[in-house]
Amino acid sequence: MANKLGVNQYGKAESRVVRIVRDTARHEIRDLNVSTSLRGDFEDAHITGDQAAVLPTDTQKNTAFAYAKLHGISSIEDYALALGRRLLEACPAASDAQVRVEEYAWDRLGDHSFVRRGGAVRTCVVTVGREDAVVLSGISDLVVLNSTDSEFRGFLKDEFTTLPETDDRVLATSLVAKWRHTAVEGVDWNASHAAVLQTLLDTFAGTYSRALQETLHAMGCAVLDDQEEIAEIRFSAPNKHHFLVDFSGFQVEGLTNDGEVFIAADRPYGLIEAQVTRDDAPPADDAWLHVPGFC
């Protein structure tokens, strides 16, 4: 039986790139986790072991660090575009270069002192081809919670269903969202990201939810309505379940739990994933853009 090489890519994962700008007494910091990949004609490397067309992953790592200084980091999207174009230039056998960036935020304590901020992480996935580029901006670990205005009832039931219906529950998730831009030139990446994040938060807080699916759809529609240059947005939203603690077995007179004390369960959890896209949006190369995972 004949065999052939399938889809393949290679790169350097999770280079921790920290850039401190010292041009003035008031320093700035950008803290990134950078992963790069190349895809193209690397058949010889796999079949015969010939590495002549392979740009080493160590070189990709070095370029990521060098471009933090040579190009700078005004935004992670702008940095990733520049880095991807450089890698594509340096590797003629590559058809595409992809750069994935996570940025960790620091809050200022003084001119040269900072404290690492917990919580949400800004992300981007930039794919640079020989003729065009695609930018996915995003956010991960965005933990949000509504303590009311959420229900879950009327669902399908069978002989294994034990979940009770509820018309008042805690709705919480640790959201991953990625949105694809229709253009990559002339974009104010920082302003766009801040606006999307604010829209997501405002819509989550302002939407009565009959299901997390409904909330995600409302959030996606709000983002697309607000920013015409965004073609689609994708969500991966694990339910962070909060179960009411049963006080009925406690021997304490007058002790009741009227939706006030919960146990936060981390697993197993429901995982809700959805895409909201414009009707006229050009399709994305999912096999390349959205690996690994739905988002």
Disulfide bonds with the S-S distance in Angstrom:
none
